[in-house]
Amino acid sequence: MKYRKKGIKKEHHIIEDGEELLQDLIKKGLVKSIIPGRIKTTPKGQPGNPRLTFQYETNSGAKLLLKKGSTVQEVFVITSDVQALKEYLSQKYPKN
């Protein structure tokens, strides 16, 4: 079943503790809408808090990855300011 809740399209589940990170992007005005993709488990990954990483720009916004431990989820966002989104994510989730 598909439906929207506060700007997030609810077709797929969202990684545990990840919805709060996505809601934060909407509250800050960085994205207009969020479409979560399928959740995948990878053989590698460190336990810890969820984090978002920028993957690439799309016609209507960007593709992000929501990661927590060995679990990864593609997240597509609709935004009119991809650069502001990239800058925010790189500051909030610096690469180690």
N, C-alpha and C positions, 0 to 999 in steps of 0.2 A: 504494500500500500504506500502511495506517495502522498505526502502532505508537507506543508511548510510550518515551521515553528520559529518565530523571531528571526526570519531571514535565512534559516537553514532548511534546505530541502531534506525531508526525512524519507529516503528510499532505502538507504543502507544504515546500519548501526554506525556509531562513532566510537572510536577507541576510548576506553575508560579514561576519564579526566580530560579528554580532548575537547569536549563541547565547550567548556569554559574558555579555552584558548580561542576557539572560533568565534564565540560570542563577543569576545574582547575586540576582535577585528571589526565587527559590526558596530559596536558601541563607540569605537574610536573613529568611525566614519571611513575606514580604510577600504572596506568592501561593502557592496550592496546586497549580495546574495552568495550563498555557499552551497555547493553540491558535493557532498561526500561520496567517494567511490568505494570500491570493495576493500576489505581489510585483508592483508596478507601477513603471514608470519615468515620471517627470514631466519636462517640458521645462526646468524650473528646478531649481536646487539647487546648493549649494556643496560642493566636495569636502571630505572631512574624516572625522572619526571617527563611528561610528554613535551614535545617541542615541535615547532613548525619550521620547515625549510622551503625556500623558494626553488622551484625547478625550472620553469620557463614561462614566457609570456604566451598568452593565447589571444584569439581575436577579440574576446570579450573580457579578458582579465588575465588570470594566471593559474598555473597548476602548482600546488604546494604539496608537500609530503608531511603528514602528521605521524610522528614516530614516538613510540614508547616501548622501551626494551627491544625485543625482537619482533615487534608488531609494527607494520607500516600501513598507512592508508593514504591513497591519493585523494586530494581535495581540490576541486575546481572552484575558483572564486570569480565573481563578476565585480570588476572595479574600473573606475575611470582614471585612476592614478597608480599605475603599476610601480612607478619609481618610488613613490611614498611607501607603498607596501613593502617593497624590497628593502628599503632603508630601515623601516621599523623592524622587520624580521631579523636583519643582520645585527641590529643593535640589541634586540631582546634575546636572541639566540645566537651569540657569537660562536664561530667554529673553533673547536679546540685545537 
